[in-house]
Amino acid sequence: MTETTITDEGALRNEMETVRTRGVATDREEWCEDQRGLAAGIGDANGRAVGSVYVLIDAESMSGKQVQQDIPGLLISSANQIRQSI
């Protein structure tokens, strides 16, 4: 647990809705201080979750456009390629 860990149920529900909408989950140092991560889910043909693609990097290296556009786009593209392969 860090200072940024989500502990409020309402805040967690809002974050989960954001993840569903964007298709990408963001770790803003909630798990480990000085580390940020992004993940995209991989589902099978029936929509069941079968895995994910996750990137973890030091917080200073991941900011701005990278977090908002570049890395999420690459993750979603990679997840889609894996989904098509299975």
HELIX and SHEET records of a PDB file:
HELIX    1   1 GLU A    9  ARG A   22  1                                  14    
HELIX    2   2 LYS A   65  LYS A   65  1                                   1    
HELIX    3   3 GLN A   66  ASP A   70  3                                   5    
HELIX    4   4 ILE A   71  SER A   85  1                                  15    
SHEET    1   A 3 ALA A  25  ARG A  28  0                                        
SHEET    2   A 3 GLN A  35  GLY A  43 -1                                        
SHEET    3   A 3 ALA A  49  ASP A  58 -1                                        
END                                                                             
